[in-house]
């Protein structure tokens, strides 16, 4: 669940009766299985390496309800999958 200036970590965890992945305070949509959440996190991590590509994803953070948008990261950062 870490996002720092060197690397982004996508963490797979149980959430809302299923599985999700988390980056910092952003939480993905809920998936039925661990494998589905891990696959989605892997895809998101790969997309992060292409920052100029506009990718719209559903996410939730501490500001409230689910919404669709493009999480903003300043530059492409190496990423890892934890979980």
FIPATOR-847178 format. One record per atom (N, C-alpha, C): residue number from 1; residue in three letters; chain; atom name; z, x, y. Coordinates in Angstrom, 2 decimals. Layout:
<torba = NUM kevo = ALA vovex = A zavo = CA z = Z x = X y = Y> $
...
! end
This chain:
<torba = 1 kevo = UNK vovex = A zavo = N z = 0.00 x = 0.83 y = -1.17> $
<torba = 1 kevo = UNK vovex = A zavo = CA z = 0.00 x = 0.00 y = 0.00> $
<torba = 1 kevo = UNK vovex = A zavo = C z = 0.00 x = 0.88 y = 1.24> $
<torba = 2 kevo = UNK vovex = A zavo = N z = -0.50 x = 2.04 y = 1.09> $
<torba = 2 kevo = UNK vovex = A zavo = CA z = -0.47 x = 2.98 y = 2.21> $
<torba = 2 kevo = UNK vovex = A zavo = C z = -1.83 x = 3.10 y = 2.87> $
<torba = 3 kevo = UNK vovex = A zavo = N z = -1.80 x = 3.20 y = 4.16> $
<torba = 3 kevo = UNK vovex = A zavo = CA z = -3.00 x = 3.48 y = 4.94> $
<torba = 3 kevo = UNK vovex = A zavo = C z = -2.57 x = 4.50 y = 5.98> $
<torba = 4 kevo = UNK vovex = A zavo = N z = -3.07 x = 5.67 y = 5.83> $
<torba = 4 kevo = UNK vovex = A zavo = CA z = -2.74 x = 6.69 y = 6.81> $
<torba = 4 kevo = UNK vovex = A zavo = C z = -4.01 x = 7.35 y = 7.28> $
<torba = 5 kevo = UNK vovex = A zavo = N z = -3.91 x = 8.40 y = 8.04> $
<torba = 5 kevo = UNK vovex = A zavo = CA z = -5.09 x = 9.04 y = 8.58> $
<torba = 5 kevo = UNK vovex = A zavo = C z = -5.86 x = 9.83 y = 7.53> $
<torba = 6 kevo = UNK vovex = A zavo = N z = -5.33 x = 9.98 y = 6.34> $
<torba = 6 kevo = UNK vovex = A zavo = CA z = -5.98 x = 10.78 y = 5.32> $
<torba = 6 kevo = UNK vovex = A zavo = C z = -6.57 x = 9.99 y = 4.17> $
<torba = 7 kevo = UNK vovex = A zavo = N z = -6.01 x = 8.81 y = 3.89> $
<torba = 7 kevo = UNK vovex = A zavo = CA z = -6.41 x = 8.09 y = 2.68> $
<torba = 7 kevo = UNK vovex = A zavo = C z = -5.93 x = 6.64 y = 2.75> $
<torba = 8 kevo = UNK vovex = A zavo = N z = -6.67 x = 5.76 y = 2.10> $
<torba = 8 kevo = UNK vovex = A zavo = CA z = -6.26 x = 4.36 y = 1.96> $
<torba = 8 kevo = UNK vovex = A zavo = C z = -5.96 x = 4.11 y = 0.49> $
<torba = 9 kevo = UNK vovex = A zavo = N z = -4.82 x = 3.48 y = 0.21> $
<torba = 9 kevo = UNK vovex = A zavo = CA z = -4.46 x = 3.15 y = -1.17> $
<torba = 9 kevo = UNK vovex = A zavo = C z = -4.53 x = 1.65 y = -1.37> $
<torba = 10 kevo = UNK vovex = A zavo = N z = -5.29 x = 1.24 y = -2.36> $
<torba = 10 kevo = UNK vovex = A zavo = CA z = -5.40 x = -0.17 y = -2.76> $
<torba = 10 kevo = UNK vovex = A zavo = C z = -4.43 x = -0.36 y = -3.93> $
<torba = 11 kevo = UNK vovex = A zavo = N z = -3.45 x = -1.23 y = -3.76> $
<torba = 11 kevo = UNK vovex = A zavo = CA z = -2.42 x = -1.43 y = -4.76> $
<torba = 11 kevo = UNK vovex = A zavo = C z = -2.57 x = -2.81 y = -5.40> $
<torba = 12 kevo = UNK vovex = A zavo = N z = -2.69 x = -2.87 y = -6.72> $
<torba = 12 kevo = UNK vovex = A zavo = CA z = -2.81 x = -4.14 y = -7.45> $
<torba = 12 kevo = UNK vovex = A zavo = C z = -1.41 x = -4.62 y = -7.79> $
<torba = 13 kevo = UNK vovex = A zavo = N z = -1.14 x = -5.91 y = -7.52> $
<torba = 13 kevo = UNK vovex = A zavo = CA z = 0.19 x = -6.46 y = -7.77> $
<torba = 13 kevo = UNK vovex = A zavo = C z = 0.12 x = -7.94 y = -8.12> $
<torba = 14 kevo = UNK vovex = A zavo = N z = 1.21 x = -8.42 y = -8.72> $
<torba = 14 kevo = UNK vovex = A zavo = CA z = 1.32 x = -9.86 y = -9.00> $
<torba = 14 kevo = UNK vovex = A zavo = C z = 1.53 x = -10.59 y = -7.69> $
<torba = 15 kevo = UNK vovex = A zavo = N z = 0.84 x = -11.74 y = -7.54> $
<torba = 15 kevo = UNK vovex = A zavo = CA z = 0.99 x = -12.51 y = -6.31> $
<torba = 15 kevo = UNK vovex = A zavo = C z = 0.59 x = -13.96 y = -6.53> $
<torba = 16 kevo = UNK vovex = A zavo = N z = 1.42 x = -14.87 y = -6.09> $
<torba = 16 kevo = UNK vovex = A zavo = CA z = 1.11 x = -16.30 y = -6.06> $
<torba = 16 kevo = UNK vovex = A zavo = C z = 0.58 x = -16.83 y = -7.39> $
<torba = 17 kevo = UNK vovex = A zavo = N z = 1.23 x = -16.45 y = -8.47> $
<torba = 17 kevo = UNK vovex = A zavo = CA z = 0.86 x = -16.94 y = -9.80> $
<torba = 17 kevo = UNK vovex = A zavo = C z = -0.33 x = -16.22 y = -10.42> $
<torba = 18 kevo = UNK vovex = A zavo = N z = -0.79 x = -15.16 y = -9.79> $
<torba = 18 kevo = UNK vovex = A zavo = CA z = -1.92 x = -14.41 y = -10.32> $
<torba = 18 kevo = UNK vovex = A zavo = C z = -1.80 x = -12.95 y = -9.92> $
<torba = 19 kevo = UNK vovex = A zavo = N z = -2.92 x = -12.36 y = -9.57> $
<torba = 19 kevo = UNK vovex = A zavo = CA z = -2.97 x = -10.95 y = -9.19> $
<torba = 19 kevo = UNK vovex = A zavo = C z = -3.73 x = -10.80 y = -7.88> $
<torba = 20 kevo = UNK vovex = A zavo = N z = -3.39 x = -9.79 y = -7.11> $
<torba = 20 kevo = UNK vovex = A zavo = CA z = -4.07 x = -9.51 y = -5.85> $
<torba = 20 kevo = UNK vovex = A zavo = C z = -4.02 x = -8.00 y = -5.63> $
<torba = 21 kevo = UNK vovex = A zavo = N z = -4.71 x = -7.55 y = -4.61> $
<torba = 21 kevo = UNK vovex = A zavo = CA z = -4.56 x = -6.16 y = -4.20> $
<torba = 21 kevo = UNK vovex = A zavo = C z = -4.13 x = -6.14 y = -2.74> $
<torba = 22 kevo = UNK vovex = A zavo = N z = -3.48 x = -5.05 y = -2.39> $
<torba = 22 kevo = UNK vovex = A zavo = CA z = -2.91 x = -4.94 y = -1.05> $
<torba = 22 kevo = UNK vovex = A zavo = C z = -3.29 x = -3.60 y = -0.43> $
<torba = 23 kevo = UNK vovex = A zavo = N z = -3.57 x = -3.65 y = 0.86> $
<torba = 23 kevo = UNK vovex = A zavo = CA z = -3.82 x = -2.45 y = 1.66> $
<torba = 23 kevo = UNK vovex = A zavo = C z = -2.92 x = -2.61 y = 2.87> $
<torba = 24 kevo = UNK vovex = A zavo = N z = -2.02 x = -1.70 y = 3.07> $
<torba = 24 kevo = UNK vovex = A zavo = CA z = -1.06 x = -1.84 y = 4.16> $
<torba = 24 kevo = UNK vovex = A zavo = C z = -0.43 x = -3.23 y = 4.09> $
<torba = 25 kevo = UNK vovex = A zavo = N z = -0.61 x = -4.03 y = 5.13> $
<torba = 25 kevo = UNK vovex = A zavo = CA z = -0.03 x = -5.37 y = 5.17> $
<torba = 25 kevo = UNK vovex = A zavo = C z = -1.06 x = -6.45 y = 4.87> $
<torba = 26 kevo = UNK vovex = A zavo = N z = -2.27 x = -6.05 y = 4.50> $
<torba = 26 kevo = UNK vovex = A zavo = CA z = -3.31 x = -7.02 y = 4.18> $
<torba = 26 kevo = UNK vovex = A zavo = C z = -3.31 x = -7.29 y = 2.68> $
<torba = 27 kevo = UNK vovex = A zavo = N z = -3.40 x = -8.56 y = 2.35> $
<torba = 27 kevo = UNK vovex = A zavo = CA z = -3.37 x = -8.99 y = 0.97> $
<torba = 27 kevo = UNK vovex = A zavo = C z = -4.68 x = -9.68 y = 0.64> $
<torba = 28 kevo = UNK vovex = A zavo = N z = -5.25 x = -9.37 y = -0.49> $
<torba = 28 kevo = UNK vovex = A zavo = CA z = -6.51 x = -10.00 y = -0.91> $
<torba = 28 kevo = UNK vovex = A zavo = C z = -6.26 x = -11.43 y = -1.36> $
<torba = 29 kevo = UNK vovex = A zavo = N z = -7.35 x = -12.10 y = -1.68> $
<torba = 29 kevo = UNK vovex = A zavo = CA z = -7.23 x = -13.41 y = -2.31> $
<torba = 29 kevo = UNK vovex = A zavo = C z = -6.59 x = -13.21 y = -3.69> $
<torba = 30 kevo = UNK vovex = A zavo = N z = -6.15 x = -14.29 y = -4.33> $
<torba = 30 kevo = UNK vovex = A zavo = CA z = -5.51 x = -14.21 y = -5.64> $
<torba = 30 kevo = UNK vovex = A zavo = C z = -6.56 x = -14.31 y = -6.74> $
<torba = 31 kevo = UNK vovex = A zavo = N z = -6.42 x = -13.47 y = -7.75> $
<torba = 31 kevo = UNK vovex = A zavo = CA z = -7.31 x = -13.45 y = -8.91> $
<torba = 31 kevo = UNK vovex = A zavo = C z = -6.53 x = -13.89 y = -10.14> $
<torba = 32 kevo = UNK vovex = A zavo = N z = -7.22 x = -14.49 y = -11.09> $
<torba = 32 kevo = UNK vovex = A zavo = CA z = -6.55 x = -14.99 y = -12.30> $
<torba = 32 kevo = UNK vovex = A zavo = C z = -6.02 x = -13.88 y = -13.19> $
<torba = 33 kevo = UNK vovex = A zavo = N z = -6.71 x = -12.75 y = -13.22> $
<torba = 33 kevo = UNK vovex = A zavo = CA z = -6.31 x = -11.67 y = -14.12> $
<torba = 33 kevo = UNK vovex = A zavo = C z = -6.14 x = -10.36 y = -13.38> $
<torba = 34 kevo = UNK vovex = A zavo = N z = -5.39 x = -9.48 y = -14.00> $
<torba = 34 kevo = UNK vovex = A zavo = CA z = -5.21 x = -8.13 y = -13.48> $
<torba = 34 kevo = UNK vovex = A zavo = C z = -6.57 x = -7.43 y = -13.38> $
<torba = 35 kevo = UNK vovex = A zavo = N z = -7.37 x = -7.55 y = -14.44> $
<torba = 35 kevo = UNK vovex = A zavo = CA z = -8.67 x = -6.88 y = -14.46> $
<torba = 35 kevo = UNK vovex = A zavo = C z = -9.57 x = -7.34 y = -13.32> $
<torba = 36 kevo = UNK vovex = A zavo = N z = -9.55 x = -8.63 y = -13.02> $
<torba = 36 kevo = UNK vovex = A zavo = CA z = -10.37 x = -9.15 y = -11.92> $
<torba = 36 kevo = UNK vovex = A zavo = C z = -9.89 x = -8.60 y = -10.58> $
<torba = 37 kevo = UNK vovex = A zavo = N z = -8.57 x = -8.54 y = -10.38> $
<torba = 37 kevo = UNK vovex = A zavo = CA z = -8.02 x = -8.00 y = -9.13> $
<torba = 37 kevo = UNK vovex = A zavo = C z = -8.34 x = -6.51 y = -9.02> $
<torba = 38 kevo = UNK vovex = A zavo = N z = -8.22 x = -5.79 y = -10.10> $
<torba = 38 kevo = UNK vovex = A zavo = CA z = -8.50 x = -4.35 y = -10.08> $
<torba = 38 kevo = UNK vovex = A zavo = C z = -9.98 x = -4.09 y = -9.79> $
<torba = 39 kevo = UNK vovex = A zavo = N z = -10.84 x = -4.89 y = -10.38> $
<torba = 39 kevo = UNK vovex = A zavo = CA z = -12.28 x = -4.76 y = -10.14> $
<torba = 39 kevo = UNK vovex = A zavo = C z = -12.60 x = -5.04 y = -8.67> $
<torba = 40 kevo = UNK vovex = A zavo = N z = -11.98 x = -6.07 y = -8.10> $
<torba = 40 kevo = UNK vovex = A zavo = CA z = -12.20 x = -6.40 y = -6.69> $
<torba = 40 kevo = UNK vovex = A zavo = C z = -11.68 x = -5.28 y = -5.79> $
<torba = 41 kevo = UNK vovex = A zavo = N z = -10.53 x = -4.71 y = -6.13> $
<torba = 41 kevo = UNK vovex = A zavo = CA z = -9.97 x = -3.61 y = -5.35> $
<torba = 41 kevo = UNK vovex = A zavo = C z = -10.88 x = -2.38 y = -5.43> $
<torba = 42 kevo = UNK vovex = A zavo = N z = -11.42 x = -2.13 y = -6.61> $
<torba = 42 kevo = UNK vovex = A zavo = CA z = -12.33 x = -1.01 y = -6.78> $
<torba = 42 kevo = UNK vovex = A zavo = C z = -13.58 x = -1.21 y = -5.91> $
<torba = 43 kevo = UNK vovex = A zavo = N z = -14.10 x = -2.43 y = -5.89> $
<torba = 43 kevo = UNK vovex = A zavo = CA z = -15.26 x = -2.74 y = -5.06> $
<torba = 43 kevo = UNK vovex = A zavo = C z = -14.95 x = -2.57 y = -3.58> $
<torba = 44 kevo = UNK vovex = A zavo = N z = -13.77 x = -3.03 y = -3.17> $
<torba = 44 kevo = UNK vovex = A zavo = CA z = -13.37 x = -2.89 y = -1.77> $
<torba = 44 kevo = UNK vovex = A zavo = C z = -13.21 x = -1.42 y = -1.39> $
<torba = 45 kevo = UNK vovex = A zavo = N z = -12.66 x = -0.63 y = -2.29> $
<torba = 45 kevo = UNK vovex = A zavo = CA z = -12.49 x = 0.81 y = -2.03> $
<torba = 45 kevo = UNK vovex = A zavo = C z = -13.84 x = 1.48 y = -1.86> $
<torba = 46 kevo = UNK vovex = A zavo = N z = -14.81 x = 1.09 y = -2.67> $
<torba = 46 kevo = UNK vovex = A zavo = CA z = -16.15 x = 1.67 y = -2.56> $
<torba = 46 kevo = UNK vovex = A zavo = C z = -16.82 x = 1.23 y = -1.26> $
<torba = 47 kevo = UNK vovex = A zavo = N z = -16.61 x = -0.02 y = -0.85> $
<torba = 47 kevo = UNK vovex = A zavo = CA z = -17.16 x = -0.50 y = 0.41> $
<torba = 47 kevo = UNK vovex = A zavo = C z = -16.58 x = 0.26 y = 1.59> $
<torba = 48 kevo = UNK vovex = A zavo = N z = -15.33 x = 0.66 y = 1.49> $
<torba = 48 kevo = UNK vovex = A zavo = CA z = -14.67 x = 1.39 y = 2.58> $
<torba = 48 kevo = UNK vovex = A zavo = C z = -15.39 x = 2.69 y = 2.89> $
<torba = 49 kevo = UNK vovex = A zavo = N z = -16.07 x = 3.25 y = 1.92> $
<torba = 49 kevo = UNK vovex = A zavo = CA z = -16.78 x = 4.50 y = 2.13> $
<torba = 49 kevo = UNK vovex = A zavo = C z = -18.05 x = 4.30 y = 2.97> $
<torba = 50 kevo = UNK vovex = A zavo = N z = -18.43 x = 3.04 y = 3.23> $
<torba = 50 kevo = UNK vovex = A zavo = CA z = -19.60 x = 2.71 y = 4.05> $
<torba = 50 kevo = UNK vovex = A zavo = C z = -19.16 x = 1.90 y = 5.25> $
<torba = 51 kevo = UNK vovex = A zavo = N z = -18.50 x = 2.51 y = 6.24> $
<torba = 51 kevo = UNK vovex = A zavo = CA z = -17.91 x = 1.76 y = 7.34> $
<torba = 51 kevo = UNK vovex = A zavo = C z = -18.91 x = 1.04 y = 8.24> $
<torba = 52 kevo = UNK vovex = A zavo = N z = -20.13 x = 1.45 y = 8.23> $
<torba = 52 kevo = UNK vovex = A zavo = CA z = -21.11 x = 0.81 y = 9.10> $
<torba = 52 kevo = UNK vovex = A zavo = C z = -21.65 x = -0.49 y = 8.51> $
<torba = 53 kevo = UNK vovex = A zavo = N z = -21.38 x = -0.73 y = 7.26> $
<torba = 53 kevo = UNK vovex = A zavo = CA z = -21.83 x = -1.95 y = 6.60> $
<torba = 53 kevo = UNK vovex = A zavo = C z = -20.84 x = -3.07 y = 6.91> $
<torba = 54 kevo = UNK vovex = A zavo = N z = -21.32 x = -4.18 y = 7.43> $
<torba = 54 kevo = UNK vovex = A zavo = CA z = -20.45 x = -5.32 y = 7.78> $
<torba = 54 kevo = UNK vovex = A zavo = C z = -20.10 x = -6.10 y = 6.52> $
<torba = 55 kevo = UNK vovex = A zavo = N z = -18.87 x = -6.01 y = 6.10> $
<torba = 55 kevo = UNK vovex = A zavo = CA z = -18.40 x = -6.70 y = 4.91> $
<torba = 55 kevo = UNK vovex = A zavo = C z = -17.33 x = -7.69 y = 5.34> $
<torba = 56 kevo = UNK vovex = A zavo = N z = -17.53 x = -8.96 y = 5.00> $
<torba = 56 kevo = UNK vovex = A zavo = CA z = -16.57 x = -10.00 y = 5.33> $
<torba = 56 kevo = UNK vovex = A zavo = C z = -15.81 x = -10.36 y = 4.07> $
<torba = 57 kevo = UNK vovex = A zavo = N z = -14.48 x = -10.31 y = 4.14> $
<torba = 57 kevo = UNK vovex = A zavo = CA z = -13.64 x = -10.59 y = 2.98> $
<torba = 57 kevo = UNK vovex = A zavo = C z = -12.52 x = -11.56 y = 3.35> $
<torba = 58 kevo = UNK vovex = A zavo = N z = -12.03 x = -12.36 y = 2.38> $
<torba = 58 kevo = UNK vovex = A zavo = CA z = -10.85 x = -13.17 y = 2.67> $
<torba = 58 kevo = UNK vovex = A zavo = C z = -9.61 x = -12.29 y = 2.61> $
<torba = 59 kevo = UNK vovex = A zavo = N z = -8.70 x = -12.46 y = 3.57> $
<torba = 59 kevo = UNK vovex = A zavo = CA z = -7.46 x = -11.68 y = 3.55> $
<torba = 59 kevo = UNK vovex = A zavo = C z = -6.35 x = -12.43 y = 4.26> $
<torba = 60 kevo = UNK vovex = A zavo = N z = -5.15 x = -11.97 y = 4.00> $
<torba = 60 kevo = UNK vovex = A zavo = CA z = -3.95 x = -12.54 y = 4.61> $
<torba = 60 kevo = UNK vovex = A zavo = C z = -3.07 x = -11.38 y = 5.03> $
<torba = 61 kevo = UNK vovex = A zavo = N z = -2.48 x = -11.47 y = 6.21> $
<torba = 61 kevo = UNK vovex = A zavo = CA z = -1.54 x = -10.45 y = 6.63> $
<torba = 61 kevo = UNK vovex = A zavo = C z = -0.33 x = -11.12 y = 7.25> $
<torba = 62 kevo = UNK vovex = A zavo = N z = 0.53 x = -10.34 y = 7.88> $
<torba = 62 kevo = UNK vovex = A zavo = CA z = 1.78 x = -10.91 y = 8.38> $
<torba = 62 kevo = UNK vovex = A zavo = C z = 1.57 x = -11.89 y = 9.53> $
<torba = 63 kevo = UNK vovex = A zavo = N z = 0.37 x = -11.96 y = 10.09> $
<torba = 63 kevo = UNK vovex = A zavo = CA z = 0.13 x = -12.89 y = 11.18> $
<torba = 63 kevo = UNK vovex = A zavo = C z = -0.06 x = -14.33 y = 10.72> $
<torba = 64 kevo = UNK vovex = A zavo = N z = -0.18 x = -14.57 y = 9.41> $
<torba = 64 kevo = UNK vovex = A zavo = CA z = -0.23 x = -15.96 y = 9.00> $
<torba = 64 kevo = UNK vovex = A zavo = C z = -1.23 x = -16.30 y = 7.94> $
<torba = 65 kevo = UNK vovex = A zavo = N z = -1.97 x = -17.39 y = 8.14> $
<torba = 65 kevo = UNK vovex = A zavo = CA z = -2.78 x = -17.99 y = 7.09> $
<torba = 65 kevo = UNK vovex = A zavo = C z = -3.98 x = -17.13 y = 6.67> $
<torba = 66 kevo = UNK vovex = A zavo = N z = -4.54 x = -17.52 y = 5.51> $
<torba = 66 kevo = UNK vovex = A zavo = CA z = -5.73 x = -16.85 y = 5.00> $
<torba = 66 kevo = UNK vovex = A zavo = C z = -6.86 x = -17.00 y = 6.00> $
<torba = 67 kevo = UNK vovex = A zavo = N z = -7.65 x = -15.97 y = 6.13> $
<torba = 67 kevo = UNK vovex = A zavo = CA z = -8.83 x = -16.04 y = 6.97> $
<torba = 67 kevo = UNK vovex = A zavo = C z = -9.88 x = -15.08 y = 6.42> $
<torba = 68 kevo = UNK vovex = A zavo = N z = -11.08 x = -15.25 y = 6.90> $
<torba = 68 kevo = UNK vovex = A zavo = CA z = -12.16 x = -14.35 y = 6.50> $
<torba = 68 kevo = UNK vovex = A zavo = C z = -12.46 x = -13.44 y = 7.67> $
<torba = 69 kevo = UNK vovex = A zavo = N z = -12.71 x = -12.20 y = 7.38> $
<torba = 69 kevo = UNK vovex = A zavo = CA z = -13.02 x = -11.27 y = 8.43> $
<torba = 69 kevo = UNK vovex = A zavo = C z = -13.35 x = -9.91 y = 7.86> $
<torba = 70 kevo = UNK vovex = A zavo = N z = -13.54 x = -8.98 y = 8.74> $
<torba = 70 kevo = UNK vovex = A zavo = CA z = -13.82 x = -7.60 y = 8.33> $
<torba = 70 kevo = UNK vovex = A zavo = C z = -12.63 x = -6.75 y = 8.72> $
<torba = 71 kevo = UNK vovex = A zavo = N z = -11.84 x = -6.33 y = 7.73> $
<torba = 71 kevo = UNK vovex = A zavo = CA z = -10.74 x = -5.44 y = 8.07> $
<torba = 71 kevo = UNK vovex = A zavo = C z = -11.28 x = -4.23 y = 8.80> $
<torba = 72 kevo = UNK vovex = A zavo = N z = -10.60 x = -3.82 y = 9.83> $
<torba = 72 kevo = UNK vovex = A zavo = CA z = -11.10 x = -2.73 y = 10.67> $
<torba = 72 kevo = UNK vovex = A zavo = C z = -10.36 x = -1.44 y = 10.36> $
<torba = 73 kevo = UNK vovex = A zavo = N z = -11.10 x = -0.45 y = 9.97> $
<torba = 73 kevo = UNK vovex = A zavo = CA z = -10.58 x = 0.90 y = 9.80> $
<torba = 73 kevo = UNK vovex = A zavo = C z = -11.46 x = 1.78 y = 10.68> $
<torba = 74 kevo = UNK vovex = A zavo = N z = -10.89 x = 2.73 y = 11.34> $
<torba = 74 kevo = UNK vovex = A zavo = CA z = -11.64 x = 3.54 y = 12.32> $
<torba = 74 kevo = UNK vovex = A zavo = C z = -12.80 x = 4.29 y = 11.69> $
<torba = 75 kevo = UNK vovex = A zavo = N z = -12.58 x = 4.96 y = 10.60> $
<torba = 75 kevo = UNK vovex = A zavo = CA z = -13.61 x = 5.78 y = 9.97> $
<torba = 75 kevo = UNK vovex = A zavo = C z = -13.54 x = 5.60 y = 8.46> $
<torba = 76 kevo = UNK vovex = A zavo = N z = -14.57 x = 6.04 y = 7.80> $
<torba = 76 kevo = UNK vovex = A zavo = CA z = -14.53 x = 6.03 y = 6.34> $
<torba = 76 kevo = UNK vovex = A zavo = C z = -13.47 x = 7.02 y = 5.89> $
<torba = 77 kevo = UNK vovex = A zavo = N z = -12.58 x = 6.55 y = 5.04> $
<torba = 77 kevo = UNK vovex = A zavo = CA z = -11.51 x = 7.41 y = 4.53> $
<torba = 77 kevo = UNK vovex = A zavo = C z = -11.59 x = 7.44 y = 3.02> $
<torba = 78 kevo = UNK vovex = A zavo = N z = -11.19 x = 8.52 y = 2.42> $
<torba = 78 kevo = UNK vovex = A zavo = CA z = -11.08 x = 8.54 y = 0.97> $
<torba = 78 kevo = UNK vovex = A zavo = C z = -10.11 x = 7.44 y = 0.55> $
<torba = 79 kevo = UNK vovex = A zavo = N z = -10.34 x = 6.85 y = -0.59> $
<torba = 79 kevo = UNK vovex = A zavo = CA z = -9.44 x = 5.80 y = -1.05> $
<torba = 79 kevo = UNK vovex = A zavo = C z = -9.06 x = 6.04 y = -2.49> $
<torba = 80 kevo = UNK vovex = A zavo = N z = -7.98 x = 5.40 y = -2.90> $
<torba = 80 kevo = UNK vovex = A zavo = CA z = -7.55 x = 5.47 y = -4.29> $
<torba = 80 kevo = UNK vovex = A zavo = C z = -7.05 x = 4.11 y = -4.70> $
<torba = 81 kevo = UNK vovex = A zavo = N z = -7.07 x = 3.86 y = -6.00> $
<torba = 81 kevo = UNK vovex = A zavo = CA z = -6.63 x = 2.60 y = -6.57> $
<torba = 81 kevo = UNK vovex = A zavo = C z = -5.33 x = 2.86 y = -7.31> $
<torba = 82 kevo = UNK vovex = A zavo = N z = -4.29 x = 2.11 y = -6.97> $
<torba = 82 kevo = UNK vovex = A zavo = CA z = -2.98 x = 2.28 y = -7.58> $
<torba = 82 kevo = UNK vovex = A zavo = C z = -2.61 x = 0.98 y = -8.27> $
<torba = 83 kevo = UNK vovex = A zavo = N z = -2.47 x = 1.03 y = -9.57> $
<torba = 83 kevo = UNK vovex = A zavo = CA z = -2.08 x = -0.18 y = -10.29> $
<torba = 83 kevo = UNK vovex = A zavo = C z = -3.10 x = -0.59 y = -11.29> $
! end
